[in-house]
Amino acid sequence: MVMYDIDSNYKCEKHTYASLCQELMYEYEIKTGEVAPSEEYIRYKTKNAKNNGIINKLNHQDV
């Protein structure tokens, strides 16, 4: 069962940045059938010091 299912109800579970990266790697392997990029690569693409990761962009988007 996936931890970050967008259609599921909210459960009071602790999720971490590392578990998100692991989930993304798992989903990548399931969807593509290929070996997933490293956790460091996933972390860089989601949030990084250059502020061009997905999380950075979501935090700084204009409403």
N, CA, C and O atoms as CSV, one atom per row, in Angstrom:
chain,resi,resn,atom,element,x,y,z
A,1,MET,N,N,0.839,-1.183,0.000
A,1,MET,CA,C,0.000,0.000,0.000
A,1,MET,C,C,0.881,1.242,0.000
A,1,MET,O,O,1.863,1.310,0.740
A,2,VAL,N,N,0.542,2.198,-0.806
A,2,VAL,CA,C,1.332,3.412,-0.890
A,2,VAL,C,C,1.041,4.330,0.285
A,2,VAL,O,O,-0.076,4.362,0.802
A,3,MET,N,N,2.047,5.070,0.698
A,3,MET,CA,C,1.896,5.963,1.850
A,3,MET,C,C,1.293,7.303,1.455
A,3,MET,O,O,0.595,7.929,2.251
A,4,TYR,N,N,1.555,7.739,0.248
A,4,TYR,CA,C,1.133,9.066,-0.192
A,4,TYR,C,C,0.062,8.977,-1.269
A,4,TYR,O,O,0.209,9.568,-2.339
A,5,ASP,N,N,-0.996,8.257,-1.003
A,5,ASP,CA,C,-2.092,8.093,-1.945
A,5,ASP,C,C,-2.974,9.337,-1.905
A,5,ASP,O,O,-3.552,9.650,-0.864
A,6,ILE,N,N,-3.080,10.037,-3.009
A,6,ILE,CA,C,-3.810,11.301,-3.053
A,6,ILE,C,C,-5.311,11.119,-2.862
A,6,ILE,O,O,-5.998,12.054,-2.450
A,7,ASP,N,N,-5.830,9.930,-3.156
A,7,ASP,CA,C,-7.266,9.684,-3.026
A,7,ASP,C,C,-7.667,9.129,-1.663
A,7,ASP,O,O,-8.857,8.947,-1.405
A,8,SER,N,N,-6.713,8.860,-0.797
A,8,SER,CA,C,-7.048,8.272,0.501
A,8,SER,C,C,-7.408,9.358,1.511
A,8,SER,O,O,-7.102,10.535,1.319
A,9,ASN,N,N,-8.052,8.944,2.567
A,9,ASN,CA,C,-8.383,9.862,3.654
A,9,ASN,C,C,-7.144,10.131,4.481
A,9,ASN,O,O,-6.233,9.305,4.549
A,10,TYR,N,N,-7.118,11.297,5.109
A,10,TYR,CA,C,-5.982,11.672,5.944
A,10,TYR,C,C,-5.925,10.784,7.180
A,10,TYR,O,O,-6.920,10.616,7.884
A,11,LYS,N,N,-4.769,10.226,7.429
A,11,LYS,CA,C,-4.536,9.438,8.639
A,11,LYS,C,C,-3.421,10.127,9.410
A,11,LYS,O,O,-2.504,10.696,8.817
A,12,CYS,N,N,-3.499,10.077,10.677
A,12,CYS,CA,C,-2.507,10.738,11.522
A,12,CYS,C,C,-1.252,9.869,11.602
A,12,CYS,O,O,-0.988,9.238,12.626
A,13,GLU,N,N,-0.491,9.844,10.524
A,13,GLU,CA,C,0.740,9.079,10.459
A,13,GLU,C,C,1.893,10.034,10.219
A,13,GLU,O,O,1.743,11.064,9.561
A,14,LYS,N,N,3.024,9.681,10.755
A,14,LYS,CA,C,4.207,10.519,10.554
A,14,LYS,C,C,4.875,10.143,9.233
A,14,LYS,O,O,5.250,8.990,9.022
A,15,HIS,N,N,5.014,11.107,8.369
A,15,HIS,CA,C,5.706,10.908,7.102
A,15,HIS,C,C,6.953,11.776,7.114
A,15,HIS,O,O,6.936,12.897,7.621
A,16,THR,N,N,8.007,11.263,6.567
A,16,THR,CA,C,9.269,11.989,6.549
A,16,THR,C,C,9.694,12.251,5.105
A,16,THR,O,O,9.178,11.654,4.160
A,17,TYR,N,N,10.633,13.145,4.976
A,17,TYR,CA,C,11.194,13.463,3.667
A,17,TYR,C,C,11.851,12.220,3.064
A,17,TYR,O,O,11.749,11.976,1.862
A,18,ALA,N,N,12.524,11.437,3.911
A,18,ALA,CA,C,13.168,10.206,3.441
A,18,ALA,C,C,12.126,9.197,2.954
A,18,ALA,O,O,12.342,8.523,1.947
A,19,SER,N,N,10.992,9.088,3.665
A,19,SER,CA,C,9.964,8.141,3.234
A,19,SER,C,C,9.314,8.598,1.927
A,19,SER,O,O,8.923,7.766,1.109
A,20,LEU,N,N,9.196,9.907,1.728
A,20,LEU,CA,C,8.681,10.424,0.458
A,20,LEU,C,C,9.623,10.051,-0.680
A,20,LEU,O,O,9.173,9.607,-1.736
A,21,CYS,N,N,10.909,10.225,-0.476
A,21,CYS,CA,C,11.891,9.870,-1.508
A,21,CYS,C,C,11.837,8.381,-1.818
A,21,CYS,O,O,11.881,7.992,-2.985
A,22,GLN,N,N,11.741,7.545,-0.792
A,22,GLN,CA,C,11.650,6.106,-0.993
A,22,GLN,C,C,10.386,5.745,-1.779
A,22,GLN,O,O,10.420,4.892,-2.667
A,23,GLU,N,N,9.282,6.398,-1.445
A,23,GLU,CA,C,8.019,6.145,-2.147
A,23,GLU,C,C,8.122,6.546,-3.620
A,23,GLU,O,O,7.633,5.827,-4.491
A,24,LEU,N,N,8.750,7.678,-3.900
A,24,LEU,CA,C,8.932,8.124,-5.282
A,24,LEU,C,C,9.807,7.140,-6.062
A,24,LEU,O,O,9.529,6.840,-7.223
A,25,MET,N,N,10.856,6.646,-5.424
A,25,MET,CA,C,11.728,5.662,-6.066
A,25,MET,C,C,10.963,4.373,-6.363
A,25,MET,O,O,11.104,3.799,-7.443
A,26,TYR,N,N,10.164,3.926,-5.418
A,26,TYR,CA,C,9.360,2.718,-5.591
A,26,TYR,C,C,8.371,2.886,-6.745
A,26,TYR,O,O,8.252,2.011,-7.602
A,27,GLU,N,N,7.667,4.014,-6.758
A,27,GLU,CA,C,6.688,4.277,-7.816
A,27,GLU,C,C,7.369,4.350,-9.183
A,27,GLU,O,O,6.823,3.859,-10.171
A,28,TYR,N,N,8.547,4.951,-9.249
A,28,TYR,CA,C,9.295,5.040,-10.499
A,28,TYR,C,C,9.595,3.651,-11.039
A,28,TYR,O,O,9.409,3.382,-12.226
A,29,GLU,N,N,10.066,2.762,-10.149
A,29,GLU,CA,C,10.401,1.409,-10.588
A,29,GLU,C,C,9.165,0.644,-11.041
A,29,GLU,O,O,9.234,-0.115,-12.007
A,30,ILE,N,N,8.037,0.829,-10.363
A,30,ILE,CA,C,6.797,0.149,-10.743
A,30,ILE,C,C,6.300,0.659,-12.098
A,30,ILE,O,O,5.930,-0.137,-12.961
A,31,LYS,N,N,6.290,1.969,-12.285
A,31,LYS,CA,C,5.742,2.568,-13.514
A,31,LYS,C,C,6.618,2.329,-14.736
A,31,LYS,O,O,6.105,2.096,-15.831
A,32,THR,N,N,7.954,2.385,-14.558
A,32,THR,CA,C,8.834,2.305,-15.719
A,32,THR,C,C,9.462,0.928,-15.927
A,32,THR,O,O,9.859,0.586,-17.041
A,33,GLY,N,N,9.550,0.140,-14.858
A,33,GLY,CA,C,10.229,-1.144,-14.954
A,33,GLY,C,C,11.739,-1.004,-14.960
A,33,GLY,O,O,12.451,-1.977,-15.209
A,34,GLU,N,N,12.233,0.185,-14.691
A,34,GLU,CA,C,13.669,0.451,-14.664
A,34,GLU,C,C,14.109,0.716,-13.230
A,34,GLU,O,O,13.287,0.961,-12.347
A,35,VAL,N,N,15.403,0.663,-13.018
A,35,VAL,CA,C,15.949,0.977,-11.697
A,35,VAL,C,C,15.787,2.482,-11.460
A,35,VAL,O,O,16.080,3.297,-12.335
A,36,ALA,N,N,15.324,2.824,-10.281
A,36,ALA,CA,C,15.081,4.231,-9.950
A,36,ALA,C,C,16.397,4.986,-9.750
A,36,ALA,O,O,17.409,4.393,-9.378
A,37,PRO,N,N,16.376,6.297,-10.000
A,37,PRO,CA,C,17.555,7.109,-9.681
A,37,PRO,C,C,17.845,7.038,-8.185
A,37,PRO,O,O,17.003,6.595,-7.404
A,38,SER,N,N,19.010,7.467,-7.799
A,38,SER,CA,C,19.402,7.403,-6.397
A,38,SER,C,C,18.537,8.326,-5.528
A,38,SER,O,O,17.895,9.252,-6.023
A,39,GLU,N,N,18.540,8.047,-4.224
A,39,GLU,CA,C,17.784,8.890,-3.298
A,39,GLU,C,C,18.320,10.318,-3.306
A,39,GLU,O,O,17.548,11.266,-3.164
A,40,GLU,N,N,19.624,10.484,-3.469
A,40,GLU,CA,C,20.213,11.825,-3.522
A,40,GLU,C,C,19.660,12.614,-4.706
A,40,GLU,O,O,19.392,13.809,-4.586
A,41,TYR,N,N,19.488,11.951,-5.845
A,41,TYR,CA,C,18.933,12.602,-7.028
A,41,TYR,C,C,17.490,13.023,-6.783
A,41,TYR,O,O,17.097,14.136,-7.133
A,42,ILE,N,N,16.698,12.132,-6.181
A,42,ILE,CA,C,15.301,12.453,-5.875
A,42,ILE,C,C,15.233,13.615,-4.898
A,42,ILE,O,O,14.421,14.524,-5.073
A,43,ARG,N,N,16.074,13.597,-3.876
A,43,ARG,CA,C,16.103,14.696,-2.910
A,43,ARG,C,C,16.443,16.019,-3.595
A,43,ARG,O,O,15.832,17.048,-3.305
A,44,TYR,N,N,17.417,15.991,-4.502
A,44,TYR,CA,C,17.814,17.211,-5.203
A,44,TYR,C,C,16.672,17.745,-6.058
A,44,TYR,O,O,16.449,18.955,-6.105
A,45,LYS,N,N,15.952,16.864,-6.730
A,45,LYS,CA,C,14.858,17.294,-7.598
A,45,LYS,C,C,13.647,17.796,-6.808
A,45,LYS,O,O,12.867,18.599,-7.320
A,46,THR,N,N,13.485,17.333,-5.573
A,46,THR,CA,C,12.333,17.775,-4.790
A,46,THR,C,C,12.628,19.027,-3.984
A,46,THR,O,O,11.749,19.876,-3.833
A,47,LYS,N,N,13.838,19.167,-3.461
A,47,LYS,CA,C,14.177,20.358,-2.669
A,47,LYS,C,C,15.688,20.523,-2.666
A,47,LYS,O,O,16.422,19.580,-2.372
A,48,ASN,N,N,16.152,21.732,-2.996
A,48,ASN,CA,C,17.592,21.948,-3.025
A,48,ASN,C,C,17.943,23.398,-2.713
A,48,ASN,O,O,17.066,24.257,-2.628
A,49,ALA,N,N,19.220,23.652,-2.546
A,49,ALA,CA,C,19.710,24.982,-2.160
A,49,ALA,C,C,19.538,26.017,-3.266
A,49,ALA,O,O,19.523,27.215,-2.982
A,50,LYS,N,N,19.411,25.591,-4.504
A,50,LYS,CA,C,19.222,26.529,-5.616
A,50,LYS,C,C,17.774,26.991,-5.729
A,50,LYS,O,O,17.451,27.830,-6.571
A,51,ASN,N,N,16.900,26.442,-4.879
A,51,ASN,CA,C,15.475,26.788,-4.856
A,51,ASN,C,C,14.765,26.496,-6.167
A,51,ASN,O,O,13.836,27.214,-6.538
A,52,ASN,N,N,15.187,25.454,-6.877
A,52,ASN,CA,C,14.494,25.086,-8.100
A,52,ASN,C,C,13.885,23.688,-8.034
A,52,ASN,O,O,13.535,23.117,-9.067
A,53,GLY,N,N,13.756,23.132,-6.822
A,53,GLY,CA,C,13.106,21.844,-6.645
A,53,GLY,C,C,11.595,22.009,-6.558
A,53,GLY,O,O,11.095,23.129,-6.453
A,54,ILE,N,N,10.880,20.914,-6.599
A,54,ILE,CA,C,9.419,20.944,-6.568
A,54,ILE,C,C,8.906,21.586,-5.283
A,54,ILE,O,O,8.030,22.449,-5.328
A,55,ILE,N,N,9.449,21.170,-4.139
A,55,ILE,CA,C,8.995,21.725,-2.859
A,55,ILE,C,C,9.313,23.203,-2.782
A,55,ILE,O,O,8.484,23.984,-2.314
A,56,ASN,N,N,10.492,23.608,-3.228
A,56,ASN,CA,C,10.854,25.020,-3.236
A,56,ASN,C,C,9.851,25.837,-4.057
A,56,ASN,O,O,9.411,26.902,-3.625
A,57,LYS,N,N,9.501,25.341,-5.220
A,57,LYS,CA,C,8.578,26.063,-6.084
A,57,LYS,C,C,7.175,26.137,-5.491
A,57,LYS,O,O,6.500,27.159,-5.620
A,58,LEU,N,N,6.733,25.066,-4.844
A,58,LEU,CA,C,5.410,25.095,-4.199
A,58,LEU,C,C,5.377,26.076,-3.027
A,58,LEU,O,O,4.362,26.732,-2.795
A,59,ASN,N,N,6.470,26.175,-2.297
A,59,ASN,CA,C,6.542,27.091,-1.159
A,59,ASN,C,C,6.614,28.544,-1.581
A,59,ASN,O,O,6.217,29.424,-0.817
A,60,HIS,N,N,7.112,28.818,-2.779
A,60,HIS,CA,C,7.324,30.201,-3.207
A,60,HIS,C,C,6.399,30.660,-4.329
A,60,HIS,O,O,6.604,31.735,-4.892
A,61,GLN,N,N,5.393,29.870,-4.662
A,61,GLN,CA,C,4.527,30.272,-5.757
A,61,GLN,C,C,3.591,31.397,-5.316
A,61,GLN,O,O,3.145,31.433,-4.169
A,62,ASP,N,N,3.308,32.294,-6.221
A,62,ASP,CA,C,2.397,33.402,-5.937
A,62,ASP,C,C,0.972,32.916,-6.014
A,62,ASP,O,O,0.605,32.153,-6.908
A,63,VAL,N,N,0.179,33.360,-5.075
A,63,VAL,CA,C,-1.215,32.942,-5.019
A,63,VAL,C,C,-2.082,33.963,-5.717
A,63,VAL,O,O,-3.300,33.798,-5.783
